[in-house]
Structures are given as structure tokens and as C-alpha cells.
Amino acid sequence: MTEPPRLVVNADDFGLSTGVNRGILEAHAAGVVSSVSVLVNTPGWTDALRRLRDLGPAPGLGVGLHLNLTMGRPVSWGGSLADARTGRFHTLRALVARAFAGRLDPGDVAIECAAQLARLRNAGLVVTHLDSHRHVHVLPGVWGAVVETARAAGVPVLRVPLEPWSVNPVNWRASLKKAALRVAWGVASRGAAALDRPDRFVGISLQGSRSFLARLLAVLDRLESGTTELMVHPGYADGDLAAWDDYTAPRARELAALTLPEVRERFRGARFRLIHFGAL
């Protein structure tokens, strides 16, 4: 008998704010979100840790690091990742420019990645995977350091955020982002992934869209064999979120769609199996 497709529904930004944390765990309680990527140096970190501990042992929820190199302050000294005047991370635009100009020290990246991983592990959590806020781990000068740090720490899965062109090809903004990520990863990795990853990644073409529900259902109804990671960003907008991130109102729209009966019904069926990265 052929094994059904496997699906990891991973909610990014857990730890960004209390509203985001609450929304993500509502989607998990609805039986839809199976994995979270945690920010450990943002306003909602303490609340995120409390909520994860409240879930108790074996909650069926995988926990990974959402490496943050663009918001707030580093956990370590920062070095080439931080503005010497403020001690804060460079902006996303500045980080990208520095990466392609060869002005990032991979040693600084490795130190910061290890520090953020240690903060998550020292909280007593098993780390199933690693990815990053705004996918910055695919940048030149970042990718190699992150791969080696994850490998040394025993983290088995590293996201490669290359969404197939066939997923919603009419969305030109998403297509531009897909192209930029492919270029960055191609330069940084020379085309080779070093750690485990699912067979495919989806989510860029869903993010921010008012037709999120329709696109979500299309993904669920057309899952291919093997394992797919579906990236989502459910949550509630609050003051901390608005001060740190511009992706606000669409989070509630994602949460509403993920918890609708027609979506939950698909997860209760037998056409695919919901897992987290620990099952890879």
C-alpha cells in the first residue's frame, strides 16, 4: 500500500509577541499546526516559553529555532551582524547588501546562531529544526556558518525555502521573492544542501494574500508523495507585534482560515499524514 503524503505545517515567528503566540497555539489546538519556529530574542520569548511548558510532555508539536539576524539585539556580541553605534542588528536591506559584498564574518554568524540555539535548548526544549526570520540563513556568508553550527549542535533539519514555480505562478510579488531566494541560496550553497529537509517547501505564495484560504485548500488538495513543509504565520496583532514587524493584519486572516471547518476536515481525513520535523 502506498504511503500517503506527509505534511509539516510550521508556524514561523513563535515568540515574536503574545498575540502571535496565542494565535499559533490556537491553530495547533485545532489540529492544523504541527511545528513552530521560535524567536528567542524578541518581546514574546518569555511568554512563548511559558506556553510551551504548559503544553506538557509530548504535545505533538515540533520546536525549532527561527534564527533572528535582523530585529533587535544579538544574543552574542554581534560583530559584523550589528551596527556598532546602536548594538542592534543591521536592517534586512543592509544585511543583504553586506552579505553580497562579503562584509559578513561567518564566525560572527556561527557565534550568534550557537547562542540562539543554546538559549532554546537551555530552556529544556528539544530542537527539531532550524530556519530563519526573512529566510536570511540562505545568504552568502550566513548559509555555511548556519549549516556547520546546526550540524555541530545535532539539529537534523534545515529549511531550504525554495517554493516550486508551479505554486501560484500568477503572483508576481511571490515570484520575485522566490527568484531572489534561489539566487541567494545558489550563491551561498553552490546548489547543495548539507542537512535533511522535506521534499518540498510551500508558503511564500500564500503569505499576505487575501485569497489565503483558496490557496491553502489548493495546496492541501494537491499534496504530492513524500514530505511537504507548509509555512504559515497565524496570530493576533498586538502592540509588540506592530512595533517589531509589518506583517500584522494578515496573521489574523491566516488564523481564521487555518481553523475553519473545511480546513480542519481535510486534516481529519486520511489523504495525508500530519507530522513535525522530528518524524523525518
VEXDREN-2710 file (C-alpha; in Angstrom, 1 decimal):
% VEXDREN-2710
k/r/px/py/pz
1/MET/0.0/0.0/0.0
2/THR/1.4/3.4/-1.0
3/GLU/2.2/5.7/2.0
4/PRO/0.1/8.9/2.0
5/PRO/1.9/12.2/1.6
6/ARG/3.3/13.7/4.8
7/LEU/2.8/17.3/5.7
8/VAL/4.6/19.6/8.3
9/VAL/2.6/22.7/9.0
10/ASN/5.2/25.0/10.5
11/ALA/4.2/28.3/12.1
12/ASP/7.0/30.9/12.0
13/ASP/7.6/33.7/14.5
14/PHE/6.6/32.0/17.7
15/GLY/8.0/34.2/20.4
16/LEU/7.5/37.5/18.4
17/SER/4.6/38.7/20.6
18/THR/2.0/37.3/23.0
19/GLY/-0.7/37.7/20.3
20/VAL/1.3/35.8/17.8
21/ASN/2.0/33.0/20.3
22/ARG/-1.7/32.8/21.3
23/GLY/-2.8/32.5/17.6
24/ILE/-0.3/29.9/16.7
25/LEU/-1.3/27.6/19.6
26/GLU/-4.9/28.0/18.7
27/ALA/-4.1/26.7/15.3
28/HIS/-2.2/23.8/16.9
29/ALA/-5.1/23.1/19.2
30/ALA/-7.3/22.9/16.1
31/GLY/-5.1/20.1/14.8
32/VAL/-3.5/22.0/12.0
33/VAL/-0.2/23.5/13.1
34/SER/2.3/20.7/13.9
35/SER/5.5/22.6/14.3
36/VAL/6.7/26.1/15.5
37/SER/9.9/28.1/14.8
38/VAL/10.8/30.1/17.9
39/LEU/12.4/33.6/18.1
40/VAL/14.4/33.7/21.3
41/ASN/15.4/37.4/21.3
42/THR/12.0/39.2/20.8
43/PRO/9.3/40.5/23.1
44/GLY/7.2/37.3/23.2
45/TRP/10.0/34.9/24.1
46/THR/9.2/34.6/27.8
47/ASP/5.5/34.1/27.1
48/ALA/6.4/31.5/24.4
49/LEU/8.5/29.5/26.8
50/ARG/5.7/29.5/29.4
51/ARG/3.1/28.4/26.9
52/LEU/5.4/25.6/25.6
53/ARG/6.0/24.4/29.1
54/ASP/2.2/24.5/29.8
55/LEU/1.6/22.1/26.9
56/GLY/3.5/19.4/28.9
57/PRO/5.4/16.4/27.5
58/ALA/4.8/15.0/24.1
59/PRO/2.3/17.6/22.8
60/GLY/2.8/16.6/19.2
61/LEU/4.3/19.9/18.5
62/GLY/7.9/20.2/17.0
63/VAL/10.0/23.1/18.2
64/GLY/12.8/24.7/16.1
65/LEU/14.9/27.8/16.1
66/HIS/13.7/30.8/14.0
67/LEU/17.2/32.4/13.7
68/ASN/16.9/36.2/14.0
69/LEU/19.6/38.3/12.5
70/THR/17.5/41.4/11.6
71/MET/15.4/42.6/14.6
72/GLY/16.5/43.9/17.9
73/ARG/19.8/43.0/19.5
74/PRO/22.0/39.9/19.1
75/VAL/22.2/37.3/21.9
76/SER/26.0/37.3/21.4
77/TRP/28.3/40.3/20.8
78/GLY/27.1/40.6/17.2
79/GLY/30.3/41.7/15.4
80/SER/29.7/42.3/11.7
81/LEU/25.9/41.5/12.2
82/ALA/25.3/44.6/14.3
83/ASP/25.5/48.3/13.9
84/ALA/28.5/49.4/16.1
85/ARG/26.7/52.7/17.0
86/THR/23.5/51.1/18.3
87/GLY/24.4/47.5/19.1
88/ARG/21.3/46.4/17.2
89/PHE/21.2/44.2/14.1
90/HIS/21.5/45.8/10.7
91/THR/18.2/46.1/8.8
92/LEU/17.3/43.4/6.4
93/ARG/18.3/45.6/3.4
94/ALA/21.6/46.4/5.0
95/LEU/22.3/42.7/5.9
96/VAL/21.6/41.6/2.3
97/ALA/23.9/44.3/1.0
98/ARG/26.7/43.3/3.4
99/ALA/26.2/39.6/2.6
100/PHE/26.7/40.0/-1.1
101/ALA/29.5/42.5/-0.6
102/GLY/31.4/39.9/1.5
103/ARG/31.2/42.1/4.6
104/LEU/29.8/39.5/7.0
105/ASP/32.1/37.4/9.1
106/PRO/30.9/33.8/9.1
107/GLY/32.5/33.4/12.5
108/ASP/30.1/36.1/13.9
109/VAL/27.2/34.3/12.3
110/ALA/28.2/30.9/13.8
111/ILE/28.6/32.5/17.3
112/GLU/25.2/34.2/17.1
113/CYS/23.5/31.1/15.8
114/ALA/25.0/28.9/18.5
115/ALA/24.0/31.5/21.2
116/GLN/20.4/31.5/20.0
117/LEU/20.3/27.7/19.8
118/ALA/21.7/27.5/23.3
119/ARG/19.0/29.8/24.7
120/LEU/16.3/27.5/23.2
121/ARG/18.0/24.3/24.4
122/ASN/18.8/25.7/27.9
123/ALA/15.1/26.2/28.3
124/GLY/14.7/22.4/28.2
125/LEU/13.4/22.2/24.6
126/VAL/14.3/19.6/22.0
127/VAL/15.2/21.4/18.8
128/THR/13.8/19.6/15.7
129/HIS/14.8/22.0/13.0
130/LEU/16.3/25.4/12.1
131/ASP/15.1/28.2/9.8
132/SER/15.3/32.0/10.0
133/HIS/13.3/35.2/10.0
134/ARG/13.0/36.5/6.5
135/HIS/15.0/33.4/5.3
136/VAL/18.3/35.2/5.9
137/HIS/20.1/31.9/6.5
138/VAL/20.3/31.4/2.7
139/LEU/22.5/34.5/2.3
140/PRO/26.2/34.2/1.3
141/GLY/28.3/34.4/4.4
142/VAL/25.4/33.1/6.5
143/TRP/24.4/29.7/5.0
144/GLY/27.7/27.9/5.5
145/ALA/28.1/29.0/9.1
146/VAL/24.5/28.1/9.9
147/VAL/24.9/24.6/8.4
148/GLU/28.0/23.9/10.4
149/THR/26.6/25.3/13.6
150/ALA/23.4/23.2/13.2
151/ARG/25.3/20.1/12.4
152/ALA/27.6/20.5/15.4
153/ALA/24.6/21.0/17.6
154/GLY/22.9/17.9/16.3
155/VAL/20.0/19.8/14.7
156/PRO/18.9/17.4/11.9
157/VAL/16.7/19.6/9.6
158/LEU/17.5/22.9/7.9
159/ARG/14.9/24.7/5.8
160/VAL/15.7/25.4/2.2
161/PRO/12.9/27.9/1.3
162/LEU/12.7/27.2/-2.5
163/GLU/9.0/27.1/-3.4
164/PRO/8.2/25.4/-6.7
165/TRP/7.4/27.9/-9.5
166/SER/4.2/26.0/-10.2
167/VAL/2.6/27.2/-6.9
168/ASN/0.5/30.2/-7.8
169/PRO/2.7/31.4/-10.7
170/VAL/0.5/34.5/-11.3
171/ASN/1.6/36.1/-8.1
172/TRP/4.4/38.2/-9.4
173/ARG/5.5/39.5/-6.0
174/ALA/5.9/36.0/-4.7
175/SER/7.7/35.0/-7.9
176/LEU/10.2/37.8/-7.4
177/LYS/10.8/36.7/-3.8
178/LYS/11.2/33.1/-5.0
179/ALA/13.8/34.2/-7.6
180/ALA/15.7/36.3/-5.0
181/LEU/15.9/33.3/-2.6
182/ARG/17.0/31.0/-5.4
183/VAL/19.8/33.4/-6.4
184/ALA/21.0/33.9/-2.8
185/TRP/20.9/30.2/-1.9
186/GLY/22.6/29.3/-5.2
187/VAL/25.5/31.6/-4.5
188/ALA/25.7/30.7/-0.8
189/SER/25.4/26.9/-1.1
190/ARG/26.7/26.2/-4.7
191/GLY/23.5/24.2/-5.1
192/ALA/24.0/21.6/-2.4
193/ALA/22.0/21.2/0.9
194/ALA/24.0/19.9/3.7
195/LEU/21.3/18.7/6.2
196/ASP/18.0/16.9/5.9
197/ARG/15.0/18.8/4.6
198/PRO/11.5/17.9/3.4
199/ASP/11.0/17.1/-0.3
200/ARG/9.3/20.4/-1.0
201/PHE/8.6/23.8/0.7
202/VAL/5.4/25.9/0.2
203/GLY/4.2/29.1/1.8
204/ILE/5.7/32.1/0.1
205/SER/2.8/32.4/-2.4
206/LEU/0.2/32.2/0.4
207/GLN/1.7/34.8/2.7
208/GLY/-0.2/38.2/2.7
209/SER/-2.8/37.1/0.2
210/ARG/-6.5/37.9/0.6
211/SER/-7.1/34.6/-1.1
212/PHE/-5.1/32.7/1.5
213/LEU/-7.9/30.2/2.1
214/ALA/-8.3/29.3/-1.5
215/ARG/-4.6/28.9/-1.9
216/LEU/-4.3/26.9/1.3
217/LEU/-7.0/24.5/0.1
218/ALA/-5.3/24.1/-3.2
219/VAL/-2.1/23.1/-1.5
220/LEU/-3.8/20.6/0.8
221/ASP/-5.8/19.1/-2.1
222/ARG/-2.8/18.7/-4.4
223/LEU/-0.1/17.3/-2.0
224/GLU/2.4/15.1/-3.7
225/SER/4.1/12.0/-2.3
226/GLY/6.9/12.5/0.1
227/THR/7.0/15.3/2.7
228/THR/5.9/18.9/2.2
229/GLU/6.6/21.8/4.6
230/LEU/3.9/24.4/4.6
231/MET/5.0/27.7/6.2
232/VAL/2.2/29.7/7.9
233/HIS/2.1/32.9/10.1
234/PRO/-1.1/32.8/12.2
235/GLY/-1.6/35.2/15.1
236/TYR/-3.2/38.2/16.6
237/ALA/-1.9/41.7/16.1
238/ASP/-0.9/43.5/19.3
239/GLY/1.4/46.4/20.3
240/ASP/4.6/44.4/20.4
241/LEU/4.0/42.9/17.0
242/ALA/3.3/46.3/15.4
243/ALA/6.5/47.7/16.9
244/TRP/8.7/44.8/15.6
245/ASP/7.1/43.6/12.3
246/ASP/5.0/45.0/9.5
247/TYR/3.2/41.7/8.9
248/THR/0.2/42.3/11.2
249/ALA/-3.4/42.1/9.9
250/PRO/-2.8/39.1/7.6
251/ARG/-1.9/37.0/10.6
252/ALA/-5.5/37.0/11.9
253/ARG/-6.7/36.2/8.4
254/GLU/-4.4/33.2/8.3
255/LEU/-5.5/32.0/11.7
256/ALA/-9.2/32.3/10.7
257/ALA/-8.6/30.3/7.6
258/LEU/-6.5/27.6/9.3
259/THR/-9.2/26.9/11.9
260/LEU/-12.2/26.8/9.5
261/PRO/-14.2/23.6/9.5
262/GLU/-13.4/22.9/5.8
263/VAL/-9.7/23.1/6.5
264/ARG/-9.9/21.0/9.7
265/GLU/-11.9/18.4/7.9
266/ARG/-9.1/17.8/5.5
267/PHE/-6.7/17.3/8.4
268/ARG/-9.0/14.7/9.9
269/GLY/-9.1/12.7/6.7
270/ALA/-6.7/10.0/5.6
271/ARG/-5.3/11.6/2.4
272/PHE/-2.2/12.9/4.1
273/ARG/-0.4/12.5/7.4
274/LEU/0.4/15.5/9.6
275/ILE/3.9/15.3/11.2
276/HIS/6.6/17.6/12.6
277/PHE/10.3/17.6/11.7
278/GLY/11.2/15.2/14.5
279/ALA/9.5/12.4/12.4
280/LEU/11.8/12.9/9.4
END
